Amino acid sequence: AKMTLSSAGLLTIADDFMIKDGGTIGVASTAGAITIASDGDTTFNADVNVGANFDVTGNAVIDGTALVTGVLTATAGSIFNGGLTTTGALLGGVAKILFRDSGLFINSSTDGQLDIDADTELELTAPTIQLVASTKVDIDGAVDMSSTLAVGGIADFADHVDLLDNKELRLGTGNDYKFDYNGSRLNIIGTGDAVVDITGDFYIDAAGSEILFQNGGTNNGRILMASTVF
């Protein structure tokens, strides 16, 4: 037999309140809003609204979409812990993953492009950093290197190359030829013969009065510059 309990005021139960295994708790419009199984598992068959903190001490299994309209804060050392699907986690649209503030983030500003933005510095630290580009690597800005740049192909410079004073441009496997400027003089130093073979005229435009020929720093000959043709 069923018993109907009706109260227009507050119902207070001083002891435990139990329902049958697999029983439900609900309201007039949604009779089975809450179902409690025999092992204590509780199923909410409608939305659950939490007005204060929601603390979970065990695992939370979400078979659907978790919509966070505020801030999701994680204090655990590992958030996903390998729990993503084999296809990964999808961050739709132009949404960003922020770090510290709005100036540090990762997002996709347009389809086919991944953006990593930092308002001061982007640091990549690893024994080897490999950039694989099927077309080109486009660097828009100055490149400051404190080590060696090894180019296995052709280096094509669309503008001039600046070398500081007393820095050498070296040619050959054993640095057979070196070009440097010491602040007042251009030096060309080589260990073998030098051949100048051009199809046009060869000009030497010097403001000095003579061209000197030296061997080991000792003058062996010179050509005096004059206004007449020689």
Salt bridges, closest charged atoms under 4 A:
ASP159 OD1 - HIS160 ND1 2.79
ASP162 OD2 - HIS160 NE2 3.56
GLU168 OE1 - ARG170 NE 2.86
GLU210 OE1 - ARG222 NH1 3.00
